[in-house]
Amino acid sequence: MEETTKNIKMRGKGILLFLKASVSSQIASWVDMGLSFILFSVVNLTLYDGFFAKAIGAATGGVINCCINYKWTFRPEGCSKRTVAVKYAMVWLGSLLLNSFGTAFVTGFVSDLPILAEWGVSKDSVFFVAQLAVSLVVSICWNFMLQRYFVFNNVKIKAKVKKVTTKLKHNNGE
């Protein structure tokens, strides 16, 4: 009976954590998408189907997300700010690449569909919907999971890297 109560409390904390991370992600995403859209549509930074507009927006959103998550969402104990920053940068780089290339790929692929031209759908609209769809998938499947279990968790990077390199050397016969 006591174990069941503990599981319910842990599940409740997990849901609250996910909701807080979602709020943080939404704030950062709206800054990211708003800035990206302004750079793409107003500033006309459309080079490579919006890659650079998206990259600048993602960088700005990433800094905002890390700060909110550190102070409010995850509040890591036993993790230095420097360690969190390094781990966050690694995850953020993956997120940047997934969002930037994903948005550019979807924008380029969908923009060439003849039916959209017939319907009068602008490239700006395609870009906005593409970045929204890609960012939602990346946010849940990549960012939240890695932030929860890696970035804001007391995971020792050096020990993990040493363990992996030792296994690789052993497997290669060195």
trRosetta pair geometry for C-beta under 8 A, 3 or more apart (Angstrom, degrees):
i j d omega theta_ij theta_ji phi_ij phi_ji
1 4 5.8 -52 -156 29 33 113
1 5 6.9 32 150 -16 64 103
2 5 5.8 -54 -154 35 36 112
2 6 6.4 38 149 -20 67 106
3 6 5.6 -54 -150 36 33 114
3 7 6.4 35 152 -20 66 104
4 7 5.7 -53 -149 35 32 112
4 8 6.5 32 153 -19 64 104
5 8 5.7 -53 -149 35 32 112
5 9 6.5 32 153 -18 64 105
6 9 5.8 -55 -149 37 31 111
6 10 6.3 29 153 -17 65 107
7 10 5.7 -55 -145 39 31 110
7 11 6.2 34 155 -21 65 106
8 11 5.7 -53 -146 36 30 112
8 12 6.4 34 152 -21 63 105
9 12 5.6 -54 -151 34 31 114
9 13 6.5 31 152 -18 64 103
10 13 5.6 -52 -150 35 34 111
10 14 6.4 38 150 -22 65 104
11 14 5.5 -52 -151 34 33 115
11 15 6.5 33 152 -19 65 102
12 15 5.8 -52 -148 34 32 109
12 16 6.4 31 154 -15 65 106
13 16 5.7 -54 -145 40 32 111
13 17 6.1 37 153 -22 65 107
14 17 5.6 -52 -145 36 29 114
14 18 6.3 30 154 -19 63 105
15 18 5.7 -53 -148 36 31 111
15 19 6.4 31 152 -18 65 105
16 19 5.7 -54 -147 37 32 111
16 20 6.3 31 155 -17 66 106
17 20 5.8 -55 -146 38 29 109
17 21 6.2 28 154 -17 64 108
17 73 7.0 89 -156 -180 68 84
17 74 7.4 60 -149 -95 106 64
17 148 7.0 92 146 -118 131 114
18 21 5.7 -55 -144 40 30 111
18 22 6.2 36 152 -25 64 105
18 144 7.0 45 -129 -164 77 138
19 22 5.4 -51 -147 32 31 116
19 23 6.7 33 153 -20 63 99
20 23 5.8 -49 -151 32 34 110
20 24 6.5 32 151 -15 64 106
20 72 6.6 -152 -175 132 119 93
20 73 4.4 162 130 -123 112 80
21 24 5.6 -54 -148 41 34 113
21 25 6.0 37 152 -21 67 109
21 69 6.8 40 -118 -112 77 105
21 73 5.1 94 -79 -158 64 140
21 74 7.7 50 -82 -52 100 89
21 144 5.4 103 141 -123 145 99
21 147 6.9 153 -136 88 129 137
21 148 7.3 -45 -76 -65 158 101
22 25 5.5 -53 -142 39 29 113
22 26 6.2 33 156 -23 64 105
23 26 5.7 -53 -147 33 29 112
23 27 6.6 30 154 -18 63 103
23 73 8.0 -178 60 -87 93 108
24 27 6.0 -54 -152 33 30 110
24 28 6.4 21 155 -9 65 110
24 65 5.8 101 152 -142 99 70
24 68 4.2 173 -133 112 105 128
24 69 5.3 111 166 -65 163 77
24 72 6.9 169 -78 77 119 115
24 73 5.1 -57 -23 -50 148 135
25 28 5.9 -61 -146 44 30 107
25 29 5.7 32 155 -24 68 112
25 65 6.4 41 -101 -125 49 119
25 139 5.2 102 -172 -159 138 122
25 143 6.8 128 -112 107 121 143
25 144 7.2 -40 -62 -69 145 97
26 29 5.5 -54 -137 38 28 112
26 30 6.3 28 162 -19 64 104
27 30 6.3 -58 -151 34 25 106
27 31 6.7 22 152 -13 61 107
27 64 6.5 -128 120 144 100 125
27 65 7.6 160 78 -88 89 67
27 68 6.5 114 67 -56 138 168
28 31 5.8 -58 -152 39 33 110
28 32 6.0 36 150 -21 67 110
28 61 4.0 102 172 -172 84 84
28 62 7.0 93 -171 -66 131 21
28 64 4.6 172 -106 88 86 107
28 65 3.6 0 -72 -61 163 95
28 68 7.1 -141 -47 24 107 134
29 32 5.3 -53 -143 40 32 116
29 33 5.9 22 161 -11 69 108
29 61 6.2 70 -83 -152 27 141
29 135 5.7 127 -139 157 114 139
29 139 6.8 -18 -76 -85 131 141
30 33 6.0 -52 -133 44 29 103
30 34 5.7 31 162 -21 63 112
31 34 6.0 -56 -139 40 22 110
31 35 6.1 17 163 -12 61 112
31 57 7.5 170 124 -164 63 80
31 60 5.9 -123 139 122 112 108
31 61 5.0 162 81 -92 98 79
31 64 5.6 67 47 17 157 163
32 35 6.4 -67 -150 41 19 103
32 36 6.1 18 157 -18 61 114
32 57 4.3 95 -169 154 59 93
32 58 5.5 51 -145 -90 119 41
32 60 6.4 171 -93 74 61 88
32 61 3.0 -20 -60 -41 106 145
32 62 7.8 78 -87 -27 120 63
32 135 7.2 155 100 -124 136 145
33 36 5.5 -54 -140 39 30 114
33 37 6.0 30 161 -20 66 107
33 57 6.5 96 -69 173 18 143
33 61 7.9 55 -13 -69 58 144
33 128 7.5 79 -173 -144 110 74
33 131 5.8 151 -120 122 95 127
33 132 6.8 50 -120 -80 145 73
33 135 6.9 -94 -67 -9 111 166
34 37 6.0 -57 -146 36 25 108
34 38 6.4 24 155 -17 62 107
34 57 7.6 163 60 -137 47 118
35 38 5.7 -54 -146 37 31 111
35 39 6.2 29 156 -16 66 107
35 56 6.6 -118 136 115 117 93
35 57 4.2 167 83 -110 98 86
35 60 5.6 28 37 53 168 150
35 61 7.7 -159 33 -41 124 92
36 39 5.9 -59 -148 40 28 108
36 40 6.0 22 155 -16 66 112
36 50 7.2 65 178 180 101 112
36 53 4.9 100 -159 144 68 89
36 54 5.0 42 -137 -100 129 48
36 56 7.1 156 -93 70 67 80
36 57 3.2 -56 -53 -23 89 159
36 58 7.4 49 -70 -32 123 69
36 131 6.2 177 109 -151 151 166
37 40 5.6 -57 -140 41 30 109
37 41 5.6 0 170 6 69 116
37 53 7.8 106 -60 161 15 128
37 57 7.9 72 -4 -90 56 152
37 124 7.7 77 -153 -166 89 94
37 127 7.5 147 -111 112 75 113
37 128 6.0 39 -106 -97 119 95
37 131 7.8 -149 -64 51 87 151
38 41 6.6 -64 -125 52 20 89
38 42 4.9 -24 -166 28 64 124
38 43 6.5 57 139 -8 70 100
39 42 7.3 -27 -70 54 12 84
39 43 4.8 -31 -143 43 47 129
39 45 4.4 -33 163 39 90 129
39 52 7.6 -119 146 112 134 81
39 53 3.9 174 100 -133 113 92
39 56 6.0 112 -64 66 170 133
39 57 6.7 -144 19 -47 130 100
40 43 7.5 44 2 53 13 85
40 44 7.6 28 172 -118 29 20
40 45 6.0 -76 -88 66 39 76
40 46 6.0 83 -154 -87 72 71
40 50 4.9 7 -111 -121 123 107
40 53 4.1 104 -62 164 82 172
40 54 7.8 37 -60 -46 121 71
40 124 7.0 148 122 -124 112 79
40 127 5.7 -163 160 143 159 158
41 44 7.5 -13 166 -75 13 51
41 124 5.1 61 -98 -127 112 124
43 53 7.7 164 66 -106 114 107
45 50 7.6 86 108 -129 75 55
45 52 5.5 -101 164 90 114 108
45 53 4.5 145 94 -70 108 95
45 56 7.8 6 117 17 160 138
46 49 7.2 -9 178 -119 75 18
46 50 5.9 -28 -139 -69 54 65
46 53 7.2 2 -86 -20 37 132
46 123 8.0 50 -141 124 132 135
47 50 7.9 134 62 -65 43 17
47 51 6.8 -68 102 45 75 93
47 52 5.5 24 66 11 107 123
48 51 3.9 -23 100 10 119 123
48 52 6.8 99 47 -14 110 85
48 104 6.1 -17 144 -135 88 137
49 103 7.9 179 125 121 101 76
49 104 4.4 116 86 -149 114 79
49 107 4.7 158 174 94 114 122
49 108 4.7 -65 -93 -61 163 94
49 111 7.5 -154 -132 6 114 146
49 127 7.7 -174 175 -101 76 103
50 53 4.7 -58 -160 46 75 117
50 54 5.4 74 140 -24 92 103
50 103 6.4 -85 98 129 119 114
50 104 6.1 -167 65 -93 80 76
50 107 5.9 44 29 40 126 174
50 127 5.3 128 -47 -138 162 126
50 131 7.8 -97 132 -59 144 120
51 54 6.0 -67 -153 40 24 108
51 55 6.2 24 155 -22 65 110
51 100 5.4 62 -151 -179 74 102
51 101 7.6 26 -120 -82 104 48
51 103 7.8 156 -99 81 49 101
51 104 4.8 10 -75 -74 86 137
52 55 5.4 -50 -139 35 35 114
52 56 6.4 33 161 -17 66 103
53 56 6.3 -58 -152 36 26 106
53 57 6.5 23 153 -13 62 112
54 57 5.7 -59 -147 42 32 112
54 58 6.0 33 156 -22 67 110
54 99 6.2 -163 166 132 117 95
54 100 4.8 156 103 -114 120 69
54 103 4.9 167 -109 68 159 151
54 104 7.1 -132 22 -46 147 86
54 131 6.2 -157 -113 -111 113 122
55 58 5.7 -54 -143 37 28 112
55 59 6.4 32 156 -23 63 104
55 96 6.3 57 -133 -170 75 106
55 100 5.0 30 -72 -101 82 134
56 59 5.8 -50 -148 31 31 113
56 60 6.6 28 155 -15 62 106
57 60 5.9 -59 -152 38 31 109
57 61 6.2 26 154 -14 67 112
58 61 5.7 -57 -143 44 30 110
58 62 6.0 39 155 -29 65 107
58 95 7.0 -177 -171 121 121 93
58 96 4.9 139 126 -118 141 77
58 99 5.3 151 -99 84 138 143
58 100 6.5 -92 -2 -56 152 93
59 62 5.6 -52 -147 30 27 116
59 63 6.9 26 157 -17 61 101
59 96 7.0 39 -67 -109 69 127
60 63 6.2 -54 -155 31 30 107
60 64 6.7 26 151 -13 63 109
61 64 5.7 -60 -150 41 34 112
61 65 6.0 35 154 -22 70 109
62 65 5.7 -54 -142 36 29 112
62 66 6.3 30 159 -20 64 105
62 88 7.8 143 176 157 98 103
62 92 4.5 85 -153 -148 135 128
62 95 7.0 151 -98 83 114 131
62 96 7.0 -30 -54 -66 145 101
63 66 6.0 -53 -148 34 28 110
63 67 6.6 26 156 -16 62 108
64 67 6.1 -61 -152 37 29 109
64 68 6.4 21 157 -13 66 110
65 68 6.0 -60 -145 40 29 106
65 69 6.0 23 160 -15 66 113
65 143 7.8 -43 164 -169 153 136
66 69 5.9 -61 -143 42 25 108
66 70 6.1 26 159 -22 64 110
66 84 7.6 140 -168 142 104 104
66 85 7.3 74 177 -112 144 63
66 88 4.8 80 -118 179 121 155
66 92 7.3 -39 -58 -64 119 136
67 70 5.9 -55 -144 34 26 110
67 71 6.3 5 165 -2 63 113
68 71 6.4 -69 -143 47 25 98
68 72 5.5 -36 -178 35 66 117
68 73 6.4 57 131 -15 78 107
69 72 7.1 -72 -109 58 16 75
69 73 4.2 -41 -132 44 60 126
69 74 5.3 26 172 6 85 105
69 147 6.3 -65 -169 -173 156 137
69 151 7.9 30 125 109 142 131
69 152 6.5 -122 150 -59 110 142
70 73 7.9 27 -4 43 19 86
70 74 6.9 -28 -103 57 29 99
70 75 7.5 88 170 -90 38 37
70 76 7.1 -50 -138 14 68 99
70 81 7.2 57 -160 -123 146 83
70 84 6.0 104 -106 144 115 156
70 152 7.2 -162 -100 -106 58 113
71 75 7.2 13 174 -87 18 78
72 75 7.2 -41 -180 -51 4 94
73 152 7.7 -123 97 -65 96 175
74 147 6.9 -138 -52 155 145 98
74 148 7.3 -163 -103 -110 121 52
74 151 7.9 136 34 96 175 93
74 152 3.5 16 142 157 158 159
75 152 8.0 65 44 -173 23 126
76 79 3.9 -20 135 37 135 126
76 84 6.2 171 37 -85 149 127
76 152 4.3 -148 -63 -168 116 77
76 153 7.0 -130 -123 -68 115 21
76 154 7.1 149 -174 -55 109 75
77 154 7.4 -48 87 -47 61 121
78 154 4.5 -6 101 -91 117 138
79 83 5.3 -125 -169 82 80 122
79 84 5.2 88 142 -57 120 98
79 152 6.7 -163 44 -153 164 45
79 153 7.4 111 -62 98 139 11
79 154 5.4 -142 -63 -90 90 71
80 83 4.6 96 57 5 84 101
80 84 6.9 -151 93 -3 45 85
81 84 5.7 -56 -148 40 32 112
81 85 6.1 36 152 -24 66 107
82 85 5.6 -54 -147 34 29 113
82 86 6.5 28 155 -18 64 104
83 86 5.9 -54 -149 34 31 109
83 87 6.3 21 157 -10 66 109
83 157 7.5 -173 -152 -3 96 119
84 87 6.0 -62 -146 44 29 105
84 88 5.8 30 156 -21 67 112
84 151 6.2 69 -151 171 72 80
84 152 6.4 37 -128 -97 110 62
85 88 5.7 -54 -139 39 26 112
85 89 6.2 31 157 -25 62 106
86 89 5.8 -53 -150 31 27 113
86 90 6.8 28 151 -19 61 103
86 157 7.4 -79 110 -18 127 165
87 90 5.7 -51 -154 31 35 113
87 91 6.6 27 153 -10 67 105
87 150 6.1 -163 -177 140 126 90
87 151 4.5 170 120 -121 114 63
87 155 7.5 113 -113 62 149 108
87 157 6.8 -153 -81 -65 100 127
88 91 5.9 -60 -149 43 33 105
88 92 5.7 34 154 -22 69 113
88 147 7.5 40 -111 -112 82 89
88 151 5.0 78 -78 -148 68 128
89 92 5.5 -54 -136 41 28 114
89 93 6.3 37 158 -27 62 101
90 93 6.0 -50 -152 27 26 112
90 94 7.1 24 150 -12 58 103
91 94 5.8 -56 -159 37 36 111
91 95 6.3 36 146 -19 68 108
91 142 7.5 158 -171 156 92 90
91 143 6.8 112 156 -122 117 57
91 146 4.5 168 -125 121 129 137
91 147 6.5 162 130 -66 167 70
91 150 6.8 147 -66 87 128 126
91 151 5.6 -67 1 -63 147 122
92 95 5.3 -54 -146 40 36 115
92 96 6.1 44 152 -26 68 102
93 96 5.5 -46 -145 32 31 115
93 97 6.5 28 156 -15 62 105
94 97 5.9 -57 -149 38 30 108
94 98 6.2 27 155 -16 66 109
94 142 6.4 -149 120 -174 114 131
94 146 7.8 87 64 -7 140 173
95 98 5.7 -56 -142 41 30 109
95 99 5.9 23 160 -13 66 111
95 138 5.7 119 -143 165 79 123
95 142 5.8 163 -92 116 82 131
95 143 5.5 51 -98 -75 135 98
96 99 6.1 -61 -143 42 23 105
96 100 5.8 15 164 -13 64 116
97 100 6.0 -56 -132 42 24 105
97 101 5.8 6 175 1 64 114
98 101 6.8 -60 -132 49 17 95
98 102 5.4 18 166 -20 58 124
98 134 7.4 180 142 175 79 104
98 138 4.8 150 113 -113 128 126
98 142 6.1 155 34 -28 167 169
99 102 5.8 -58 -131 43 18 111
99 103 5.9 17 166 -18 60 111
99 131 7.3 49 -174 -146 93 80
99 134 5.8 131 -134 128 57 116
99 135 5.8 42 -125 -91 111 74
99 138 5.4 -103 -68 31 84 170
100 103 6.1 -57 -144 36 21 106
100 104 6.3 15 158 -12 60 111
101 104 5.7 -56 -141 42 32 110
101 105 5.9 35 157 -23 67 108
102 105 5.8 -55 -143 36 26 111
102 106 6.2 18 161 -11 64 108
102 130 7.9 179 132 167 74 93
102 134 3.9 150 122 -145 122 133
102 137 7.8 -144 -176 67 158 122
102 138 6.9 -171 26 -49 160 124
103 106 6.1 -57 -142 41 27 104
103 107 5.9 27 158 -18 64 112
103 127 7.2 51 176 -157 103 70
103 130 5.2 115 -148 126 65 105
103 131 4.5 26 -123 -91 126 74
103 134 5.0 -133 -67 41 70 155
103 135 7.8 25 -70 -42 112 85
104 107 5.8 -56 -141 40 26 111
104 108 6.0 24 160 -16 64 111
105 108 6.0 -60 -145 40 24 107
105 109 6.0 18 160 -15 63 114
106 109 5.8 -58 -139 42 27 109
106 110 5.7 12 168 -7 67 116
106 130 3.8 167 101 -144 117 111
106 133 6.8 -161 -173 71 169 122
106 134 6.1 -156 5 -52 143 118
107 110 6.5 -62 -134 45 20 98
107 111 5.7 25 166 -27 61 116
107 123 7.4 66 -173 -169 102 84
107 126 5.6 117 -137 126 70 102
107 127 4.9 30 -116 -98 128 67
107 130 4.6 -138 -62 37 74 169
107 131 7.9 16 -56 -41 114 79
108 111 6.1 -52 -135 31 20 113
108 112 7.0 15 164 -16 55 110
109 112 6.6 -74 -168 31 24 106
109 113 7.9 36 142 -38 59 94
110 113 5.8 -32 -166 -4 48 117
110 116 6.9 85 159 -42 79 155
110 126 5.2 -179 102 -157 114 118
110 130 6.4 -168 30 -76 138 115
111 116 7.0 -107 -141 81 32 152
111 123 5.3 32 -127 -118 124 89
111 126 5.0 147 -80 107 80 166
113 116 4.8 83 80 -2 97 106
113 117 7.7 -175 97 -5 56 82
114 117 5.7 -55 -158 35 45 112
114 118 6.4 46 147 -21 73 104
115 118 5.4 -52 -150 36 38 116
115 119 6.3 30 153 -13 69 108
116 119 5.7 -59 -145 44 32 106
116 121 4.1 -71 -168 53 90 122
116 126 6.8 42 -170 -75 155 123
117 120 7.6 40 -178 -73 31 28
117 121 7.5 -78 -64 45 26 77
121 125 5.3 -111 -171 76 83 134
121 126 6.3 92 142 -53 112 93
122 125 4.8 102 60 3 79 99
122 126 7.2 -141 101 -2 46 85
123 126 5.4 -51 -147 38 39 114
123 127 6.2 44 151 -23 68 103
124 127 5.7 -53 -149 35 29 113
124 128 6.5 30 154 -20 64 105
125 128 5.7 -53 -147 34 32 111
125 129 6.4 24 158 -11 66 107
126 129 6.1 -60 -147 42 28 105
126 130 6.0 30 155 -22 65 112
127 130 5.7 -58 -143 38 26 113
127 131 6.3 20 162 -14 64 107
128 131 6.2 -59 -147 38 25 103
128 132 6.4 25 155 -19 62 110
129 132 5.6 -55 -147 36 31 114
129 133 6.3 28 158 -16 66 107
130 133 6.1 -58 -147 38 28 106
130 134 6.1 19 160 -11 65 113
131 134 5.9 -56 -137 44 30 108
131 135 5.8 30 163 -21 65 113
132 135 6.1 -59 -142 38 22 108
132 136 6.6 24 159 -22 60 106
133 136 6.1 -57 -153 30 28 110
133 137 6.8 21 156 -12 62 107
134 137 6.1 -61 -154 38 33 108
134 138 6.1 24 156 -12 69 113
135 138 5.8 -58 -139 44 32 108
135 139 5.8 41 159 -31 66 109
136 139 5.7 -52 -143 31 25 116
136 140 6.8 8 165 -4 61 107
137 140 6.7 -69 -152 42 25 96
137 141 5.7 -11 171 12 66 122
138 141 6.6 -69 -123 54 21 91
138 142 4.9 -28 -165 31 64 125
138 143 6.3 63 141 -18 74 102
139 142 7.4 5 -39 51 6 82
139 143 5.1 -35 -143 37 41 128
139 144 6.6 50 155 -25 61 99
140 143 7.5 13 -24 49 12 87
140 144 5.6 -14 -139 18 37 129
140 145 7.8 55 157 -24 46 94
141 144 7.9 63 5 40 12 95
141 145 6.7 -20 179 0 30 127
142 145 6.7 -88 -158 41 10 102
142 146 6.2 -11 170 0 56 120
143 146 6.4 -74 -145 44 19 99
143 147 5.8 14 166 -16 64 116
144 147 5.9 -60 -140 40 24 108
144 148 6.1 21 163 -18 64 112
145 148 6.1 -60 -147 36 24 108
145 149 6.3 -16 171 15 62 114
146 149 6.6 -73 -132 54 25 86
146 150 4.9 -33 -170 36 67 124
146 151 6.2 66 135 -20 78 102
147 150 7.1 -54 -88 56 11 78
147 151 4.5 -35 -129 40 53 127
147 152 5.7 28 173 3 74 105
148 151 7.9 40 3 41 20 88
148 152 6.9 -28 -115 53 24 104
148 153 7.1 43 147 -39 39 116
149 153 5.7 -21 -171 -4 26 152
149 155 7.8 57 149 -48 60 136
150 153 6.0 -34 -82 40 6 110
150 155 5.5 -44 -142 20 56 153
155 160 6.9 12 165 -31 100 138
156 159 4.0 38 110 20 121 116
156 160 6.4 155 92 -16 67 87
157 160 5.8 -63 -150 39 31 109
157 161 6.1 27 158 -17 70 109
158 161 5.9 -56 -144 38 29 109
158 162 6.1 29 157 -19 64 109
159 162 5.8 -56 -146 38 28 112
159 163 6.3 31 155 -21 63 107
160 163 5.7 -55 -149 35 30 112
160 164 6.4 27 154 -16 65 106
161 164 5.8 -56 -148 38 31 109
161 165 6.2 25 157 -14 67 109
162 165 5.9 -57 -142 41 29 106
162 166 6.2 33 157 -22 64 108
163 166 5.8 -55 -148 34 27 112
163 167 6.6 26 154 -17 62 106
164 167 5.8 -57 -152 36 31 110
164 168 6.3 31 152 -19 66 107
165 168 5.5 -51 -144 37 35 113
165 169 6.3 36 156 -19 66 104
166 169 5.9 -54 -148 37 29 110
166 170 6.3 29 153 -18 63 109
167 170 5.6 -56 -146 39 31 112
167 171 6.1 28 156 -18 67 109
168 171 5.8 -57 -144 39 29 109
168 172 6.2 18 159 -11 64 113
169 172 5.9 -64 -144 44 27 105
169 174 4.4 -76 -167 63 84 118
170 173 8.0 45 175 -66 28 21
170 174 7.5 -78 -66 53 23 75
